[in-house]
Amino acid sequence: MRPPASVVIVGGGSAGWMTAAALSRAFGARLSVSVLEDPEAVHDTGTLAPFEATLPSLTAFNASLGLDEAALMAATNATFRLGTCFRDWTRRDRDYIHPFSEIGGVLEGVPFHHYWLRLKAAGKAPPLEAFALAAVAARAGRFSRPSNDPRSVTSTMAYGLHLQVVPYVAALKAGALARGVKAIAGTFADVERGSQGDTLAVVVTRDGRRFEADLFIDASGPAGDLIHRLGATRLDWSRWLPCDRIACSMTSGSPGAPLTEARAVRTGWLGRVPLQTGTGTARISASAFGGGPEEGTAFTNGRRSQTWIGNCIAIGLSATTLEPLEASGLHLVQSGVSKLLGLFPTGGPMTASAVEYNRLMAAEADRLRDLLILHYHANARAGEPLWDALRQTPPPEELAHKIRMFASRGRISLYDEETFEEPAWVSVFLGQNVIPRRYHPLADHRPLDEVQAQLERMRTVIARAAQAMPTHESVLSGSPLAPALSRVS
């Protein structure tokens, strides 16, 4: 049996065109790729908002597609991103940064945060973020690309972007079309099943056109137009993540710091995404707690029970829908596409590839879910129905185990397919004021004054490195991005 020679992608937007761009780049003329786009969904982005904060993983993905970063940023009104500032999640007058950065460094085989916890217990600890270069730079409104030299402190950080999704999709589409991908204007109506098990043979448009393929990609969004017809159910996470409305707006202004903001409010949270010509604001609300059903677009946090069935693979919102609290939307698309490339059928039954793909994507989605739940579960906003309910709701067992391990001894328990590694979990645990009852015993190996002096030297090096960086605005205006700074959108 031959490998797939043709793919039909149902749905454009970010999921459809990221998949088409990657498949055409990887296989070239060996694989026929077509994208069925609904002409009535002209501004469909395949995301929950028209602007996105991205994780560092997207930078490598864009490079793999041959996209020039400076040109892409100019086209998408983009700024740089060093992490997220979470305001008012523990109490109304406190914030912390989850940075794209290592925190301190491993000392004598012991993770850094244990030494910081020792200083905290002695009342001598500076803020944790003082040891994360990305956080210090972001607070100061400064930015530089990380060094490739591991001896440089700037090699300890990474960066993502803030961008507008419609022009990003346009850039992906242009590259894919140039490599031979076919764009088909049509509204999806139905499927025709294949003769072998849970497979598809044809997708049918509203006007009766039929498109055959060996492989089908469901990029249709939360409806999952293809995958649900093959029996994939939705796992509903609204028990832990009840926000179900998103309303977005744009204001003009200067780009500001390279930092996303998520500010907790009574019925949800407000997201601020700085762009070159202004700020995108998203209000994410829980209608069951007074957020109001009239506010913006409805969604439900959750994932499909299976994302690969037969010869159909769901990617993007058709596979997993998560509110943008940790900017995982485009990352999950990129991750799904990358895993598809690694497991692309080579001929014969697709069962083994499907089983592994489902395992990997479910694990990744579940671990992202857990990080989002941690923000809500570990809140200290007493006296507000949403926050009281979520603090009292038992978390999923995997997260409950992580909380027990960290709260008891400062240990980060990581599972397979974690998007965020130990520094991220440390940032969120300590930022949400989950303070371990004890630290690693080896952190007591040296006298306290020696530990304090060593950490102060680290802090000084990081502060000087951040101060030596140019401002975020000067990096943008001193590059080919300068014309975009005067745009208003």
C-alpha positions as CSV (number, residue, x, y, z in Angstrom):
1,M,0.0,0.0,0.0
2,R,1.5,3.4,-1.0
3,P,1.9,6.4,1.2
4,P,-0.7,9.1,1.0
5,A,-0.4,11.2,-2.2
6,S,-3.1,13.7,-1.5
7,V,-4.4,15.7,1.4
8,V,-7.5,17.8,1.7
9,I,-7.6,20.3,4.6
10,V,-11.1,21.5,5.6
11,G,-10.8,25.0,7.0
12,G,-8.3,27.8,6.4
13,G,-7.3,30.1,9.2
14,S,-4.1,29.5,11.2
15,A,-4.6,25.8,11.6
16,G,-5.4,25.1,7.9
17,W,-2.6,27.2,6.5
18,M,0.1,26.4,9.0
19,T,-0.6,22.7,8.1
20,A,-0.6,23.4,4.4
21,A,2.6,25.4,4.6
22,A,4.4,22.7,6.6
23,L,3.2,19.8,4.4
24,S,4.2,21.6,1.2
25,R,7.6,22.6,2.6
26,A,8.3,19.0,3.8
27,F,7.0,17.0,0.8
28,G,7.0,19.3,-2.2
29,A,5.5,17.9,-5.4
30,R,5.3,14.4,-3.8
31,L,2.1,15.4,-2.0
32,S,-0.9,17.1,-3.4
33,V,-2.3,19.5,-0.8
34,S,-5.7,21.4,-1.1
35,V,-7.3,23.7,1.4
36,L,-11.1,24.1,1.4
37,E,-11.9,27.6,2.7
38,D,-15.3,28.9,3.4
39,P,-15.7,32.2,1.4
40,E,-18.2,33.4,3.9
41,A,-15.6,33.3,6.7
42,V,-13.4,36.0,5.2
43,H,-11.8,37.0,8.5
44,D,-11.6,33.5,10.0
45,T,-8.3,33.3,11.9
46,G,-8.6,29.8,13.3
47,T,-8.0,31.4,16.8
48,L,-10.1,32.8,19.6
49,A,-8.9,36.3,19.0
50,P,-7.7,38.4,16.1
51,F,-4.3,38.9,17.8
52,E,-2.2,36.4,19.5
53,A,0.7,36.1,21.9
54,T,3.0,33.2,20.8
55,L,5.4,30.9,22.5
56,P,9.1,30.7,21.5
57,S,8.3,27.4,19.6
58,L,6.6,29.4,16.8
59,T,9.9,31.2,16.0
60,A,11.6,28.0,14.9
61,F,8.4,26.9,13.1
62,N,8.3,30.1,11.1
63,A,12.0,29.8,10.3
64,S,11.5,26.2,9.1
65,L,8.9,27.6,6.6
66,G,11.5,30.1,5.2
67,L,9.6,33.1,6.6
68,D,11.8,36.1,7.3
69,E,11.2,37.3,10.8
70,A,11.6,41.1,10.2
71,A,9.3,41.0,7.1
72,L,6.8,38.9,9.0
73,M,6.8,41.2,12.0
74,A,6.3,44.2,9.7
75,A,3.4,42.5,8.0
76,T,1.7,41.4,11.2
77,N,2.2,44.5,13.4
78,A,4.2,42.4,15.7
79,T,6.3,43.1,18.8
80,F,8.5,40.8,20.8
81,R,7.4,38.9,23.9
82,L,9.5,37.8,26.9
83,G,6.6,36.4,29.0
84,T,3.4,37.2,30.8
85,C,2.7,39.5,33.7
86,F,-0.1,38.1,35.9
87,R,-1.8,40.8,37.9
88,D,-4.2,40.4,40.8
89,W,-4.4,36.6,40.6
90,T,-3.4,36.1,44.3
91,R,-4.5,39.5,45.6
92,R,-5.5,42.7,44.0
93,D,-2.3,44.6,44.6
94,R,0.3,42.0,43.5
95,D,1.7,40.7,40.2
96,Y,4.4,38.3,39.0
97,I,6.0,37.4,35.7
98,H,6.1,34.0,34.0
99,P,9.2,34.6,31.9
100,F,10.7,32.8,28.9
101,S,13.9,32.4,30.9
102,E,15.9,30.1,33.1
103,I,15.8,31.1,36.8
104,G,19.2,31.4,38.4
105,G,21.1,28.2,37.7
106,V,21.6,24.7,39.2
107,L,24.0,25.0,42.1
108,E,25.8,21.8,43.2
109,G,23.2,19.7,41.6
110,V,20.3,21.4,43.4
111,P,17.7,23.4,41.4
112,F,18.1,27.1,42.0
113,H,14.7,27.8,43.6
114,H,15.6,25.7,46.7
115,Y,18.5,28.1,47.5
116,W,16.0,31.0,46.9
117,L,13.6,29.3,49.3
118,R,16.3,29.1,51.9
119,L,16.9,32.8,51.7
120,K,13.2,33.5,51.8
121,A,12.9,31.4,55.0
122,A,15.6,33.6,56.5
123,G,13.9,36.8,55.3
124,K,16.7,37.7,52.9
125,A,15.4,36.7,49.4
126,P,15.1,39.3,46.6
127,P,12.1,38.8,44.3
128,L,12.4,35.5,42.4
129,E,12.1,37.3,39.0
130,A,15.3,39.2,39.8
131,F,17.1,35.9,38.8
132,A,15.3,35.6,35.4
133,L,16.8,37.8,32.7
134,A,13.7,37.8,30.6
135,A,11.6,39.1,33.5
136,V,14.1,41.8,34.4
137,A,14.4,43.0,30.8
138,A,10.7,43.0,30.3
139,R,10.1,45.0,33.5
140,A,12.6,47.6,32.2
141,G,11.0,47.6,28.7
142,R,14.2,46.3,27.1
143,F,14.9,43.5,24.6
144,S,17.6,41.8,22.6
145,R,17.6,38.5,20.9
146,P,19.2,35.7,22.9
147,S,22.9,34.8,22.3
148,N,23.9,31.5,20.9
149,D,26.9,31.5,23.1
150,P,26.1,29.4,26.2
151,R,28.7,31.5,28.2
152,S,26.5,34.6,27.7
153,V,23.7,35.2,30.2
154,T,21.4,36.2,27.4
155,S,21.5,32.6,26.2
156,T,19.3,31.8,29.2
157,M,16.2,33.4,27.7
158,A,13.9,33.0,24.7
159,Y,11.2,35.1,23.1
160,G,7.9,34.8,21.4
161,L,5.9,37.4,19.5
162,H,2.7,39.4,19.7
163,L,1.0,39.5,16.3
164,Q,-2.2,40.0,14.4
165,V,-3.5,36.7,13.0
166,V,-5.1,37.6,9.7
167,P,-1.8,38.9,8.1
168,Y,0.0,36.0,9.6
169,V,-2.3,33.6,7.9
170,A,-1.9,35.6,4.7
171,A,1.9,35.1,4.9
172,L,1.5,31.4,5.4
173,K,-1.0,31.1,2.6
174,A,1.2,33.0,0.2
175,G,4.1,30.7,0.9
176,A,2.0,27.6,0.6
177,L,0.4,28.7,-2.7
178,A,3.9,29.4,-4.1
179,R,4.8,25.8,-3.4
180,G,1.8,24.4,-5.2
181,V,-1.0,24.2,-2.6
182,K,-4.4,24.6,-4.1
183,A,-7.0,26.9,-2.4
184,I,-10.6,25.9,-3.0
185,A,-13.4,28.3,-2.2
186,G,-16.4,26.4,-0.8
187,T,-18.6,25.8,2.2
188,F,-18.2,22.3,3.7
189,A,-21.5,20.3,3.9
190,D,-20.8,16.6,4.4
191,V,-18.5,13.7,4.1
192,E,-18.6,10.3,2.4
193,R,-17.2,7.5,4.4
194,G,-14.5,5.1,3.1
195,S,-14.9,1.4,2.6
196,Q,-12.3,0.5,5.2
197,G,-13.3,1.1,8.8
198,D,-13.4,4.6,10.2
199,T,-12.1,6.4,7.1
200,L,-13.2,9.2,4.9
201,A,-13.2,9.1,1.1
202,V,-14.7,12.4,0.1
203,V,-15.7,15.8,1.4
204,V,-18.7,17.5,-0.2
205,T,-19.4,21.2,-0.4
206,R,-22.7,22.9,-0.2
207,D,-22.9,23.3,-3.9
208,G,-22.3,19.6,-4.5
209,R,-18.6,19.5,-5.4
210,R,-16.8,16.4,-4.2
211,F,-13.1,16.3,-3.2
212,E,-11.3,13.0,-2.7
213,A,-8.1,12.5,-0.8
214,D,-5.9,9.9,0.9
215,L,-5.7,12.0,4.1
216,F,-8.0,14.6,5.5
217,I,-7.1,17.4,8.0
218,D,-9.9,18.8,10.1
219,A,-9.1,22.5,10.6
220,S,-12.7,23.5,10.9
221,G,-12.5,24.9,14.4
222,P,-14.4,23.9,17.6
223,A,-17.2,22.2,15.5
224,G,-14.8,19.5,14.3
225,D,-16.8,19.0,11.1
226,L,-14.8,15.9,10.1
227,I,-13.5,14.4,13.3
228,H,-16.9,14.4,15.1
229,R,-18.4,12.4,12.2
230,L,-15.9,9.7,13.0
231,G,-17.0,9.5,16.6
232,A,-14.6,11.8,18.4
233,T,-16.3,13.2,21.5
234,R,-15.4,16.4,23.4
235,L,-14.0,16.3,26.9
236,D,-15.4,19.3,28.7
237,W,-13.0,21.1,31.1
238,S,-15.4,23.8,32.1
239,R,-15.5,22.4,35.6
240,W,-12.0,23.7,36.2
241,L,-11.9,26.3,33.4
242,P,-15.4,27.9,33.2
243,C,-14.5,31.0,31.2
244,D,-16.6,30.7,28.0
245,R,-16.7,34.1,26.4
246,I,-14.1,36.2,24.7
247,A,-14.5,39.8,23.5
248,C,-11.7,41.7,21.8
249,S,-10.9,45.3,20.9
250,M,-8.0,47.4,19.7
251,T,-6.7,50.8,20.8
252,S,-3.9,52.8,19.2
253,G,-0.6,53.8,20.9
254,S,3.0,52.9,21.3
255,P,4.1,49.2,21.7
256,G,5.4,49.4,25.3
257,A,7.2,46.5,27.0
258,P,7.8,43.1,25.4
259,L,5.3,41.6,27.8
260,T,1.8,40.2,27.7
261,E,-0.5,41.1,30.6
262,A,-3.3,38.9,32.1
263,R,-5.2,40.8,34.9
264,A,-7.7,38.9,37.0
265,V,-11.1,40.5,37.4
266,R,-14.3,39.5,39.1
267,T,-15.8,37.3,36.3
268,G,-12.6,36.3,34.5
269,W,-9.5,38.1,33.3
270,L,-8.3,40.8,30.9
271,G,-5.6,40.1,28.4
272,R,-3.4,42.9,26.9
273,V,-1.3,42.2,23.8
274,P,1.1,45.0,22.8
275,L,1.4,45.5,19.1
276,Q,3.5,48.0,17.2
277,T,0.6,50.5,16.7
278,G,-1.4,49.9,19.8
279,T,-2.8,47.3,22.1
280,G,-5.1,44.4,21.6
281,T,-7.4,43.7,24.6
282,A,-9.3,40.5,25.2
283,R,-11.9,40.1,28.0
284,I,-12.3,36.5,28.9
285,S,-15.4,35.8,31.0
286,A,-17.3,33.1,32.7
287,S,-21.0,33.5,31.8
288,A,-22.1,31.3,34.7
289,F,-20.5,33.8,37.1
290,G,-22.0,36.9,35.6
291,G,-19.7,37.4,32.6
292,G,-22.7,37.9,30.4
293,P,-23.7,35.7,27.4
294,E,-23.7,38.7,25.2
295,E,-20.0,39.4,25.6
296,G,-18.1,38.3,22.5
297,T,-17.6,34.8,21.1
298,A,-18.6,31.7,22.9
299,F,-16.2,28.8,23.4
300,T,-15.7,25.8,25.7
301,N,-12.3,24.7,27.2
302,G,-11.7,21.0,26.3
303,R,-10.3,18.6,23.8
304,R,-11.3,15.7,21.6
305,S,-11.2,12.2,22.9
306,Q,-9.2,11.3,19.8
307,T,-7.5,13.7,17.3
308,W,-6.6,11.0,14.7
309,I,-9.2,8.5,13.6
310,G,-8.7,6.5,10.4
311,N,-7.3,8.9,7.8
312,C,-8.6,12.1,9.5
313,I,-6.5,14.3,11.8
314,A,-7.9,17.2,13.8
315,I,-5.5,20.2,14.2
316,G,-6.1,23.5,16.1
317,L,-9.4,24.3,17.7
318,S,-11.0,21.2,16.2
319,A,-8.7,19.2,18.4
320,T,-8.2,21.3,21.6
321,T,-9.7,24.6,22.7
322,L,-8.0,26.5,25.5
323,E,-8.4,30.0,26.6
324,P,-5.3,32.1,25.8
325,L,-4.1,32.5,29.3
326,E,-0.7,30.9,28.6
327,A,-0.7,31.7,24.8
328,S,-0.9,28.1,23.8
329,G,-3.2,28.4,20.7
330,L,-0.8,28.7,17.9
331,H,1.7,26.5,19.7
332,L,-0.8,23.6,19.8
333,V,-1.3,24.0,16.0
334,Q,2.5,24.0,15.4
335,S,2.9,21.0,17.8
336,G,0.1,19.1,16.0
337,V,1.6,19.8,12.6
338,S,5.2,18.8,13.8
339,K,4.0,15.6,15.3
340,L,2.0,14.8,12.1
341,L,5.2,15.2,10.0
342,G,7.0,12.9,12.3
343,L,4.3,10.2,12.2
344,F,3.2,10.8,8.6
345,P,2.0,7.5,7.1
346,T,4.5,5.6,5.1
347,G,2.1,3.1,3.5
348,G,0.0,0.4,5.0
349,P,-2.4,0.8,8.0
350,M,-2.3,4.1,9.8
351,T,-3.3,2.6,13.2
352,A,0.1,2.7,14.9
353,S,0.6,6.4,13.8
354,A,-2.8,7.3,15.0
355,V,-2.4,5.7,18.4
356,E,0.9,7.5,19.0
357,Y,-0.4,10.8,17.7
358,N,-3.5,10.6,20.0
359,R,-1.3,9.7,23.0
360,L,1.1,12.6,22.4
361,M,-1.5,15.3,21.7
362,A,-3.7,14.2,24.6
363,A,-0.8,14.4,27.0
364,E,0.3,17.8,25.8
365,A,-3.2,19.3,25.9
366,D,-3.8,17.8,29.4
367,R,-0.6,19.3,30.8
368,L,-1.4,22.7,29.3
369,R,-4.8,22.4,30.9
370,D,-3.2,21.8,34.3
371,L,-1.0,24.9,34.1
372,L,-4.1,27.0,33.3
373,I,-6.0,25.4,36.2
374,L,-3.2,26.1,38.6
375,H,-3.6,29.9,38.1
376,Y,-7.3,29.6,39.0
377,H,-7.0,27.0,41.7
378,A,-4.2,28.7,43.6
379,N,-5.9,32.2,43.6
380,A,-6.5,34.2,46.8
381,R,-9.3,36.4,45.7
382,A,-11.7,35.7,48.6
383,G,-15.3,36.8,48.5
384,E,-15.9,36.5,44.7
385,P,-18.1,33.6,43.5
386,L,-15.9,32.6,40.5
387,W,-12.6,32.6,42.4
388,D,-14.0,31.0,45.5
389,A,-15.6,28.2,43.5
390,L,-12.4,27.5,41.5
391,R,-10.2,27.6,44.6
392,Q,-12.5,25.0,46.2
393,T,-12.8,22.7,43.1
394,P,-10.4,19.7,43.4
395,P,-8.0,19.8,40.5
396,P,-7.3,16.8,38.1
397,E,-5.3,14.1,39.8
398,E,-2.1,14.8,37.8
399,L,-2.1,18.4,38.9
400,A,-3.1,17.5,42.4
401,H,0.0,15.4,42.6
402,K,2.2,18.2,41.2
403,I,0.7,20.6,43.9
404,R,1.4,18.1,46.7
405,M,5.0,17.5,45.6
406,F,5.7,21.2,45.3
407,A,3.9,22.3,48.4
408,S,5.6,19.7,50.5
409,R,9.2,19.9,49.3
410,G,9.5,22.2,46.3
411,R,9.8,19.4,43.8
412,I,8.5,19.9,40.2
413,S,7.0,16.6,38.9
414,L,7.0,16.7,35.1
415,Y,5.1,14.3,32.9
416,D,5.5,13.4,29.2
417,E,4.8,16.0,26.6
418,E,5.1,19.1,28.9
419,T,5.0,22.3,26.8
420,F,6.4,24.2,29.8
421,E,9.4,23.0,31.7
422,E,10.5,23.3,35.3
423,P,11.3,27.1,35.4
424,A,7.8,27.9,34.1
425,W,6.1,25.8,36.8
426,V,8.4,27.3,39.5
427,S,7.4,30.8,38.3
428,V,3.7,30.0,38.5
429,F,3.8,28.1,41.7
430,L,5.7,30.7,43.6
431,G,4.0,33.6,41.7
432,Q,0.6,32.2,42.9
433,N,2.1,32.0,46.4
434,V,2.3,28.3,46.7
435,I,5.3,28.2,49.1
436,P,6.9,24.8,49.9
437,R,6.9,23.7,53.5
438,R,10.6,22.8,53.1
439,Y,13.4,23.0,50.6
440,H,16.0,20.5,49.4
441,P,18.3,19.6,52.4
442,L,21.4,20.0,50.3
443,A,20.6,23.7,50.0
444,D,21.8,23.9,53.6
445,H,25.2,22.5,52.7
446,R,26.9,25.9,52.7
447,P,26.7,28.8,55.2
448,L,23.9,31.2,54.5
449,D,26.1,34.2,53.9
450,E,28.0,32.4,51.2
451,V,24.7,31.4,49.5
452,Q,23.4,35.0,49.8
453,A,26.6,36.4,48.3
454,Q,26.5,34.0,45.3
455,L,22.9,34.8,44.6
456,E,23.6,38.5,44.8
457,R,26.4,38.1,42.2
458,M,23.9,36.3,39.9
459,R,21.4,39.1,40.5
460,T,24.0,41.7,39.6
461,V,25.0,40.0,36.4
462,I,21.4,39.7,35.3
463,A,20.6,43.3,36.1
464,R,23.6,44.6,34.2
465,A,22.8,42.4,31.2
466,A,19.2,43.7,31.1
467,Q,20.4,47.3,31.5
468,A,22.8,46.9,28.5
469,M,19.9,45.9,26.2
470,P,18.3,48.5,24.0
471,T,14.7,49.5,24.7
472,H,12.0,47.4,23.1
473,E,10.7,50.4,21.1
474,S,14.2,51.2,19.7
475,V,14.7,47.6,18.6
476,L,11.5,47.9,16.6
477,S,12.0,51.3,15.2
478,G,15.7,50.7,14.4
479,S,14.9,47.8,12.1
480,P,12.9,47.3,8.8
481,L,9.9,47.5,11.1
482,A,10.1,51.3,11.4
483,P,7.4,52.1,8.7
484,A,4.9,49.9,10.6
485,L,5.3,52.0,13.8
486,S,3.4,54.9,12.2
487,R,0.5,52.6,11.1
488,V,-2.9,52.8,12.8
489,S,-5.0,49.6,12.8
